[in-house]
Amino acid sequence: QVQLVESGGGLVQPGGSLRLSCAASRISFSTYNMGWYRQAPGNQRELVATITSTGRTDYADAVKGRFTISRDNAKNMVYLQMNSLKPDDTAVYYCNTVPALRRSWGQGTQVTVSS
């Protein structure tokens, strides 16, 4: 079964930055489109950033211009650089394939933006 382990979350002030990492295993990583999702309390999980197997990226309007997704196929890693963070970015962040593999959700990493 595919394993996805997220890390790098934390508490940051508005306007700050964080870099999230996701380690993938038991998957032909380079052949998959990968994404970062987030779920805020009371909300459904949403896809915020996608990177295709060929490196093309796409972003939700809410994070466009502030977040950057990248991948390292040699290390089976996907990253999310988050800048100019806002309180509305507070959520648990997950990585998964796009579309998501339903049985492969990890624990996620908590991002809290607060002063």
Secondary structure by P-SEA (a helix, b strand, c coil): cbbbbbcccccccccbbbbbbbbbccccccccccbbbbbcccccccccccccccbbbbbcccccccbbbbbbccccbbbbbbcccccccccbbbbbcccccccccccbbbbbbcc
